[in-house]
Amino acid sequence: MSVKFDITPELQNRIDAIATRSSLSPSEVITDALVNGHSLEWQERFLDKVARGIKAADGGEFADQAAIDRVRNKYRPT
């Protein structure tokens, strides 16, 4: 099914930027917003967090063993 509607240039620019950053098509970005409730703002914040995480990992910033063990043991029965 195809739906056609007019959007502002500003909104189109945001959709295009998200599409470029996420390797999705603009149509997939809009579908994600409609089907999953992921607003453009949510998608932008998500991509920012992913970029920060990649940058930190590339810089060698990882959790130490104690932090890994805390998470690993958090839900284990005692």
N, C-alpha and C positions, 0 to 999 in steps of 0.2 A: 504494500500500500504506500502510496506517495501522498504527502501533504505539503502544500506550498503556503508559505506565509512570509510577510515582510518583517524584518527586524532592523533595528538601528545599526548604523555602521559601527558604533562602539561595541554593541553586543556581538556583532559578527567578528570584530577584531579579537574579542576575548575568546570566542569559540575557536577561531582559527589558531590562536596562541596555544590554547589547551590541546588542540588536535596535534599541533606540531610537537609540543613537549611530550605528549603521551603516545605518539605514533598511532593515533586513532584518526579516523576521518571526522570531519565536522559533524556528519550525520550520526556517527557513533557517540560523539560527545553529547549531542542533544538527546539521543536515545537513552544514554546513561542517566541524564538528568530527569527524564520523564519516567523511565521504568524503575530506576533504583532510588530516585529522590536525591541524587547527588547534584546539588545546585552547582552552578559555575563557580561560585565562591568556594564551595566545599572542594571541588576538583582542583582549583588553583592552590588552595592550602595543602591538599594532599600531595600535589606535585612538588610544592616547596619543601615539604617535610622529606619526601623521597630524595630530593636533590641534596638537602642538608645531610641526610644519612649516608648517601654515597660519598659526599665530600669528606665526612668524618671517617668513613671506612678507608677511603683512599689515603687519608692522613694517618692511618694506623690507630685511630681512636676506637678501641673495642672495649667491651666489658671485661673486667678482670675475672679471674676464676671464682673468687668469692661471690661476685654478683651473679655469675652464671649458676653457681650452686644454689644460691638463694631462690632464683626463679625455678630451677629444676626441682627443688624440694618443697616449693610453696604449697603444692596441692597433694603431696604424697601423704599417705596415712602415717601417723606417728606410732 
